[in-house]
């Protein structure tokens, strides 16, 4: 599939089990669809087989994927701390050089 969640029994994307999504995706008249008892009952049955959202979240967030996300975040924090330290050092050097310049060689202040 293309990354869409699907119902196991019907192979329909779960998003299509919601009637408004079905209307817009398929270009079907709302009045006509609501008048079709068999289709409405089928969609209701398929909705009952849809796993709860909490179960899907638990399935996606395995221990190894959480560990990978944590390791990635820690590496990014380390990189950002190093970059901040380098930028602070550069700023301190520039401020030191600026303070050492005689007042006459200082750039003119904007008016």
Secondary structure, DSSP 8 states (H G I E B T S, - for coil): --S--B-TTT--BGGGGSHHHHHHHHT--HHHHHH-HHHHHHHHHHHHHS--HHHHHHHHS-HHHHHHHHHHHHHHHHHHHHHHHHHHHHHHHHHHHHHHS-GGGS-----
